[in-house]
Amino acid sequence: MSSRDLILGRIRSALGGASVPEVPRAYRPAGSVPADLGLLIDRLVDYKAVVHRGCDVAAVVASLNPGRLVVPPGVDPAWVPSGAELVDDEHDADAVLTAAAVAVAETGTIVLDGSPDQGRRAVSLLPDLHICVVRPDQVVAAVPDAIARLDPLRPLTWISGPSATSDIELDRVEGVHGPRRLHVVITGME
């Protein structure tokens, strides 16, 4: 007899034949609600991310003075400002510029999946500044919509604002386990 069978047997015995109600599983299916770009922006700002709307990506990156910048190989070269100090992802970097796989409006979450324009997971977790580019067609309404678009076999990184945690006194500390600063550039917006 397995441990699982033993535990379930004990539970059944304790219930003494009482019926267990069926748990409702009427989750909202993917595609049932339209994506709301405004809601995504509100959530990102609430999480203390800085949102740039419809801007020239290279101009935004240049304005942030990123220092040593990691740019994964699949990133659009037009996003990289001329004269940027580029380093590969094996070196100490101050900032990273990535694309996104999907963004969830309801939760203000950006998901990276390790595609060539997003790089390895460590690339987005180690530098102090993460500049992430999101296209409006990558924004979905809710988590079920994101799950439907993502490949579960890829290395997924779910980002909801800059890295932050609080101690027992509820003092917010940023940058403990990821970038302290997150800038999101949403392309194609007016």
C-alpha positions, 0 to 999 in steps of 0.5 A, a space after each residue: 500500500 502506498 502512502 497516498 492510499 494510506 492517507 486517503 484510507 484514513 480520510 475515508 474512515 474519518 468521514 464515516 461514509 459522509 458524502 463529499 461535495 463536488 468542487 466546482 471547476 467553472 473556471 473562466 476559459 481562455 478567450 472569454 474576456 478581451 484584453 485590456 491594455 489600459 488595465 495592464 498599464 494600471 497594474 504595471 504602474 501599481 507594481 512600480 514599473 515605469 511604462 513607456 507608451 508607443 515610444 521609440 525603444 532605442 530612445 527610451 533605452 538611451 534615456 535610461 543610461 543603462 551602462 553595461 547592457 545585455 541584449 539577447 541575440 534575437 532582440 530587434 537591432 533597431 531597439 539598441 541605441 547606437 553607442 550602447 555598451 553591449 556585453 554578453 550574458 556571461 559578464 556583469 551587466 547593469 541592464 538587460 533589454 528583452 522582448 516578452 512572450 505574453 503580458 497578462 492585463 488582469 495581473 500586470 504580469 509579463 512572461 518571458 519564455 527564453 526565446 531568442 529575443 528574451 535570453 536565458 532566465 538569469 539575464 532578466 534576473 541579475 541586472 539592476 534594470 530590466 527594459 522589456 518591450 511588449 507589443 499590444 498583440 501580446 497582451 491577454 486578459 487573464 492567466 488562462 489566456 497566457 497559459 493557452 499561449 505558452 509552451 509549458 516545456 519552456 523556461 517561464 519567468 513570470 514578472 509582476 513589477 520590479 523585484 520587491 519583498 517586505 520584512 516583518 515590519 512591512 518595509 518594502 525592499 527592492 532588488 533582493 531577487 531580481 531587478 530593482 527597476 523595471 521599464 516596460 515599453 509598449 510599442 504601437 500605442 499612441 
